[in-house]
Amino acid sequence: MKKRVVVLFAVLTMAVSLVACAGEENRTSDEVTNQEVTDDVTESDTTESETEDDGENGESAVTGIDSVSILNDVWTTYEENDKFYAMGGDMNHPVDNAPGLYSLEDPEAIGATLLVSSDALGMVDEAASMLHGMNVNIFTGAAFHLTDASNAQAFSDVMKNNILNNQWMCGSPDQYVIYSVSEEYVVVAFGSVDVMNVFKEKFTAVHGEYTETLAEGNVAQ
């Protein structure tokens, strides 16, 4: 068990260092506090009518999901031949082969890993991540809960700018996509063409009814 934790931490460190190499200065992470989360999705006992928003825990009024389950519900639909070694969470609370909650306590860490700048960070109160375990430029995905749903496009514009203007010195992702989910969540993903095509197909199959594409395109080489 100890060996597995050490290996997992080493791989996550490698993933973060790859993004840091992509134009970020060397950074050290301070101690991050993070809450434990579950991947359970609250299901309604009622009929097809929508559940009311209780305003707690960042849950969506429409879909009853949170930032972790938005990614996890997509990941669990992957077929074996489409899967890659995935890692979620942050440096202090890594999750093996599944999405995980990413702490917002360390702006430098989330900036290096998920490309969330300070102006974007001020618009969200929860984040989850799912990264390719060996090379984050092959795939990086993140879901964010907005403090104000009206900021979805503004948050998307900032993240698009961060992706397109990042200095990819260790190899560049090919594509990016930014979705709005149930109005109050934004999902950002970038990676290689093949991996992104699978992600977009699976994502729209799971969340398409409540999804709007805010931005999509190629990453300049």
VOPAGU-2260 file (C-alpha; in pm, 1 decimal, decimal comma):
REM VOPAGU-2260
SITE   aa  ch    i         X         Y         Z
SITE  MET   A    0       0,0       0,0       0,0
SITE  LYS   A    1     283,1     237,7      90,2
SITE  LYS   A    2     458,3     163,4    -238,7
SITE  ARG   A    3     140,5     238,3    -432,3
SITE  VAL   A    4      97,1     575,7    -259,9
SITE  VAL   A    5     461,3     668,8    -327,3
SITE  VAL   A    6     431,2     573,1    -694,6
SITE  LEU   A    7     105,3     766,0    -728,4
SITE  PHE   A    8     257,2    1075,8    -571,3
SITE  ALA   A    9     562,6    1048,4    -796,6
SITE  VAL   A   10     349,1    1026,0   -1107,9
SITE  LEU   A   11     139,8    1326,4   -1003,6
SITE  THR   A   12     458,4    1521,1    -938,9
SITE  MET   A   13     574,1    1429,1   -1289,9
SITE  ALA   A   14     245,0    1545,9   -1438,2
SITE  VAL   A   15     260,4    1881,4   -1264,6
SITE  SER   A   16     623,8    1928,2   -1366,5
SITE  LEU   A   17     529,9    1876,5   -1732,0
SITE  VAL   A   18     283,8    2163,6   -1718,5
SITE  ALA   A   19     529,6    2373,4   -1523,0
SITE  CYS   A   20     776,6    2312,2   -1805,6
SITE  ALA   A   21     517,9    2448,0   -2044,9
SITE  GLY   A   22     602,6    2808,0   -1976,1
SITE  GLU   A   23     556,6    2828,0   -1599,6
SITE  GLU   A   24     833,9    2910,4   -1357,5
SITE  ASN   A   25     947,9    2644,3   -1111,3
SITE  ARG   A   26     703,0    2638,5    -827,4
SITE  THR   A   27     677,2    2477,7    -486,8
SITE  SER   A   28     343,0    2385,1    -336,2
SITE  ASP   A   29     240,9    2507,3       7,2
SITE  GLU   A   30      30,1    2290,2     227,8
SITE  VAL   A   31    -315,2    2250,4      73,3
SITE  THR   A   32    -629,0    2177,2     264,0
SITE  ASN   A   33    -888,6    1975,7      79,7
SITE  GLN   A   34   -1216,7    1814,6     168,4
SITE  GLU   A   35   -1284,9    1450,4      97,9
SITE  VAL   A   36   -1555,2    1403,6    -160,9
SITE  THR   A   37   -1761,1    1112,9    -282,5
SITE  ASP   A   38   -1844,7    1027,0    -640,1
SITE  ASP   A   39   -2205,0     952,2    -553,2
SITE  VAL   A   40   -2466,9    1130,6    -758,8
SITE  THR   A   41   -2786,1    1217,8    -577,4
SITE  GLU   A   42   -3077,3    1058,1    -760,6
SITE  SER   A   43   -3428,2    1190,9    -735,1
SITE  ASP   A   44   -3700,3     968,7    -588,1
SITE  THR   A   45   -3957,9    1170,3    -775,1
SITE  THR   A   46   -4077,1    1149,9   -1134,3
SITE  GLU   A   47   -3913,2    1325,9   -1427,8
SITE  SER   A   48   -3968,3    1668,8   -1273,2
SITE  GLU   A   49   -3656,0    1869,9   -1193,6
SITE  THR   A   50   -3524,9    1884,8    -837,5
SITE  GLU   A   51   -3523,4    2218,4    -661,8
SITE  ASP   A   52   -3191,3    2391,8    -592,4
SITE  ASP   A   53   -3110,6    2376,9    -223,7
SITE  GLY   A   54   -2812,6    2610,8    -272,8
SITE  GLU   A   55   -2581,4    2383,8     -73,6
SITE  ASN   A   56   -2256,5    2202,2    -159,7
SITE  GLY   A   57   -2240,8    2352,0    -507,6
SITE  GLU   A   58   -2490,3    2099,6    -646,4
SITE  SER   A   59   -2668,1    2167,2    -972,1
SITE  ALA   A   60   -3041,5    2229,9    -954,6
SITE  VAL   A   61   -3092,3    2057,5   -1289,0
SITE  THR   A   62   -2868,0    1752,4   -1280,3
SITE  GLY   A   63   -2789,9    1703,4    -911,6
SITE  ILE   A   64   -2416,2    1680,4    -978,6
SITE  ASP   A   65   -2098,7    1840,6    -850,8
SITE  SER   A   66   -1765,4    1912,5   -1017,0
SITE  VAL   A   67   -1617,8    1569,6    -943,7
SITE  SER   A   68   -1916,4    1371,7   -1065,2
SITE  ILE   A   69   -1938,0    1576,1   -1386,4
SITE  LEU   A   70   -1602,4    1427,2   -1485,0
SITE  ASN   A   71   -1652,1    1090,7   -1318,3
SITE  ASP   A   72   -1983,0    1025,5   -1493,1
SITE  VAL   A   73   -1801,9    1069,9   -1824,4
SITE  TRP   A   74   -1496,4     864,2   -1725,0
SITE  THR   A   75   -1705,7     564,6   -1621,5
SITE  THR   A   76   -1850,5     541,6   -1974,1
SITE  TYR   A   77   -1507,6     495,1   -2134,3
SITE  GLU   A   78   -1448,5     159,4   -2297,9
SITE  GLU   A   79   -1128,5     -23,5   -2209,7
SITE  ASN   A   80    -954,8      51,5   -2539,9
SITE  ASP   A   81   -1020,9     425,1   -2494,2
SITE  LYS   A   82    -900,2     451,0   -2135,9
SITE  PHE   A   83    -562,5     586,9   -2026,9
SITE  TYR   A   84    -396,7     598,1   -1687,9
SITE  ALA   A   85    -582,3     886,2   -1526,9
SITE  MET   A   86    -519,6    1080,0   -1209,6
SITE  GLY   A   87    -740,6    1325,9   -1027,8
SITE  GLY   A   88    -720,7    1561,5    -734,8
SITE  ASP   A   89    -420,7    1771,8    -640,0
SITE  MET   A   90     -71,6    1715,2    -503,5
SITE  ASN   A   91    -185,2    1662,3    -146,2
SITE  HIS   A   92    -493,2    1454,6    -225,5
SITE  PRO   A   93    -431,7    1254,7    -544,4
SITE  VAL   A   94    -695,4    1012,9    -670,1
SITE  ASP   A   95    -587,8     701,9    -858,2
SITE  ASN   A   96    -746,7     643,6   -1199,8
SITE  ALA   A   97   -1047,0     869,4   -1140,8
SITE  PRO   A   98   -1132,4    1239,4   -1118,2
SITE  GLY   A   99   -1082,9    1411,2    -783,2
SITE  LEU   A  100   -1144,4    1739,7    -604,1
SITE  TYR   A  101    -874,8    2001,6    -666,6
SITE  SER   A  102    -807,1    2246,6    -386,8
SITE  LEU   A  103    -831,9    2619,0    -462,4
SITE  GLU   A  104    -606,4    2705,7    -168,7
SITE  ASP   A  105    -284,6    2725,5    -372,8
SITE  PRO   A  106    -316,5    2966,5    -669,5
SITE  GLU   A  107      30,7    2880,0    -801,7
SITE  ALA   A  108     -39,9    2506,6    -809,8
SITE  ILE   A  109    -375,5    2535,7    -985,5
SITE  GLY   A  110    -226,7    2788,5   -1224,2
SITE  ALA   A  111      56,3    2554,6   -1320,5
SITE  THR   A  112    -157,8    2241,9   -1345,6
SITE  LEU   A  113    -496,7    2358,5   -1476,8
SITE  LEU   A  114    -389,9    2698,4   -1621,3
SITE  VAL   A  115    -632,1    2883,6   -1392,2
SITE  SER   A  116    -509,3    3241,3   -1358,5
SITE  SER   A  117    -595,8    3464,9   -1064,3
SITE  ASP   A  118    -878,0    3641,1   -1249,0
SITE  ALA   A  119   -1038,5    3307,0   -1337,7
SITE  LEU   A  120    -983,9    3170,3    -987,1
SITE  GLY   A  121   -1191,7    3452,3    -842,5
SITE  MET   A  122   -1495,9    3329,1   -1036,2
SITE  VAL   A  123   -1509,9    2974,9    -894,0
SITE  ASP   A  124   -1553,1    2808,1    -556,4
SITE  GLU   A  125   -1490,8    2442,0    -646,0
SITE  ALA   A  126   -1277,3    2250,0    -893,8
SITE  ALA   A  127   -1211,6    1890,0    -995,2
SITE  SER   A  128    -942,2    1749,7   -1220,9
SITE  MET   A  129    -865,6    1445,1   -1434,2
SITE  LEU   A  130    -520,5    1431,2   -1594,1
SITE  HIS   A  131    -333,9    1188,8   -1813,8
SITE  GLY   A  132     -98,8    1022,0   -1566,5
SITE  MET   A  133     211,4    1030,4   -1786,4
SITE  ASN   A  134     170,3    1347,2   -1993,9
SITE  VAL   A  135     -81,0    1618,0   -1908,8
SITE  ASN   A  136     -56,7    1757,8   -2262,0
SITE  ILE   A  137    -217,0    1437,2   -2390,2
SITE  PHE   A  138    -517,0    1514,9   -2172,0
SITE  THR   A  139    -608,3    1758,8   -1898,5
SITE  GLY   A  140    -969,6    1799,8   -1794,0
SITE  ALA   A  141   -1119,7    2012,2   -1519,0
SITE  ALA   A  142   -1468,2    2102,5   -1397,5
SITE  PHE   A  143   -1537,8    2424,2   -1208,9
SITE  HIS   A  144   -1837,5    2548,8   -1012,5
SITE  LEU   A  145   -1903,4    2917,9   -1072,6
SITE  THR   A  146   -1984,2    3149,8    -785,4
SITE  ASP   A  147   -2209,3    3336,7   -1029,4
SITE  ALA   A  148   -2362,2    3151,7   -1325,9
SITE  SER   A  149   -2361,4    3471,3   -1530,3
SITE  ASN   A  150   -1979,3    3453,5   -1540,5
SITE  ALA   A  151   -1970,6    3138,3   -1754,1
SITE  GLN   A  152   -1868,5    3313,9   -2075,6
SITE  ALA   A  153   -1624,2    3543,7   -1898,0
SITE  PHE   A  154   -1458,2    3246,6   -1727,5
SITE  SER   A  155   -1445,0    3063,9   -2061,1
SITE  ASP   A  156   -1282,1    3362,2   -2231,9
SITE  VAL   A  157   -1010,6    3382,3   -1967,2
SITE  MET   A  158    -940,3    3008,9   -1981,5
SITE  LYS   A  159    -932,5    3009,5   -2362,1
SITE  ASN   A  160    -681,2    3293,0   -2353,0
SITE  ASN   A  161    -469,4    3108,1   -2095,3
SITE  ILE   A  162    -460,8    2794,4   -2309,4
SITE  LEU   A  163    -387,4    2968,7   -2639,3
SITE  ASN   A  164    -117,3    3191,5   -2490,5
SITE  ASN   A  165      56,3    2929,8   -2278,8
SITE  GLN   A  166     416,5    2862,7   -2377,8
SITE  TRP   A  167     408,6    2490,3   -2460,4
SITE  MET   A  168     777,4    2410,4   -2444,3
SITE  CYS   A  169     745,1    2036,2   -2375,8
SITE  GLY   A  170     502,9    1950,5   -2651,5
SITE  SER   A  171     166,4    2108,2   -2714,1
SITE  PRO   A  172    -188,5    1972,7   -2688,4
SITE  ASP   A  173    -371,7    1969,7   -3020,7
SITE  GLN   A  174    -720,2    2082,3   -2924,7
SITE  TYR   A  175    -921,7    2242,8   -2646,7
SITE  VAL   A  176   -1290,6    2262,1   -2562,5
SITE  ILE   A  177   -1482,4    2457,3   -2299,2
SITE  TYR   A  178   -1837,1    2360,7   -2199,1
SITE  SER   A  179   -2101,5    2517,1   -1979,8
SITE  VAL   A  180   -2295,7    2249,4   -1791,0
SITE  SER   A  181   -2627,0    2328,2   -1626,0
SITE  GLU   A  182   -2529,0    2697,5   -1648,4
SITE  GLU   A  183   -2336,6    2701,0   -1319,4
SITE  TYR   A  184   -2046,7    2469,8   -1412,9
SITE  VAL   A  185   -1772,3    2510,7   -1670,8
SITE  VAL   A  186   -1562,8    2219,8   -1799,4
SITE  VAL   A  187   -1227,0    2284,8   -1964,9
SITE  ALA   A  188   -1028,3    2017,7   -2148,2
SITE  PHE   A  189    -727,4    2009,5   -2377,9
SITE  GLY   A  190    -518,3    1731,9   -2524,7
SITE  SER   A  191    -429,4    1525,2   -2829,9
SITE  VAL   A  192    -677,1    1484,3   -3115,6
SITE  ASP   A  193    -756,8    1117,7   -3052,4
SITE  VAL   A  194    -807,5    1156,4   -2678,0
SITE  MET   A  195   -1007,9    1475,9   -2717,5
SITE  ASN   A  196   -1237,6    1319,3   -2977,6
SITE  VAL   A  197   -1326,1    1040,9   -2734,6
SITE  PHE   A  198   -1374,4    1284,5   -2446,9
SITE  LYS   A  199   -1604,7    1511,4   -2647,7
SITE  GLU   A  200   -1811,1    1217,2   -2770,0
SITE  LYS   A  201   -1849,5    1071,3   -2420,6
SITE  PHE   A  202   -1911,2    1409,1   -2259,7
SITE  THR   A  203   -2191,8    1510,1   -2491,8
SITE  ALA   A  204   -2347,8    1164,8   -2458,1
SITE  VAL   A  205   -2361,5    1203,9   -2079,2
SITE  HIS   A  206   -2421,2    1576,2   -2030,7
SITE  GLY   A  207   -2533,6    1692,6   -2374,5
SITE  GLU   A  208   -2886,6    1782,7   -2270,5
SITE  TYR   A  209   -2754,9    2045,2   -2029,5
SITE  THR   A  210   -2435,6    2140,7   -2216,1
SITE  GLU   A  211   -2345,5    2446,6   -2420,6
SITE  THR   A  212   -2014,3    2475,1   -2604,7
SITE  LEU   A  213   -1855,5    2804,9   -2504,6
SITE  ALA   A  214   -1530,0    2768,9   -2698,4
SITE  GLU   A  215   -1355,3    2504,2   -2908,0
SITE  GLY   A  216   -1057,3    2497,7   -3139,5
SITE  ASN   A  217    -698,9    2404,0   -3208,0
SITE  VAL   A  218    -402,8    2500,7   -2993,0
SITE  ALA   A  219    -144,0    2690,9   -3196,6
SITE  GLN   A  220     184,0    2505,3   -3236,2
